């Protein structure tokens, strides 16, 4: 094997390793400054076939920017989890929201076996609206 062939193989290998690490780094945002308190948004009346995605803080160009809540078309069999900021070792990490299969309230328990389906803190047996987190 010639020196050029070895160099070409080494650069191809190095390039392929880079493609695996770039997306992981690009999706993780770590900030030293805590995000501001969430803004209070008035949640509009429910819309059939849509899910309300609440507003949240994003970090852009060196500062926090508020992103307003919006309606998202419902995906049957999936639950929407809003983005959240989590403190880890004195730094703030944004956990991207998105659709997750099967669990509407994000507590990790399938809703068919859940004792608090809407996550409002009121057990289903005592909640006259167990699927609506805003009313009980």
FENCORUR-V41113 format. One record per run of one state. SS is the DSSP state (A for helix, B for strand, O for the rest). FROM is the first residue (numbers start at 1). LEN is the number of residues. If there is no record, write none. Layout:
ss | from | len
SS | FROM | LEN
SS | FROM | LEN
//
This chain:
ss | from | len
O | 1 | 2
A | 3 | 25
O | 28 | 2
B | 30 | 2
O | 32 | 18
B | 50 | 4
O | 54 | 2
B | 56 | 5
O | 61 | 2
B | 63 | 5
O | 68 | 2
B | 70 | 4
O | 74 | 4
B | 78 | 4
O | 82 | 2
B | 84 | 5
O | 89 | 2
B | 91 | 5
O | 96 | 2
B | 98 | 4
O | 102 | 9
A | 111 | 3
O | 114 | 10
A | 124 | 3
O | 127 | 10
//
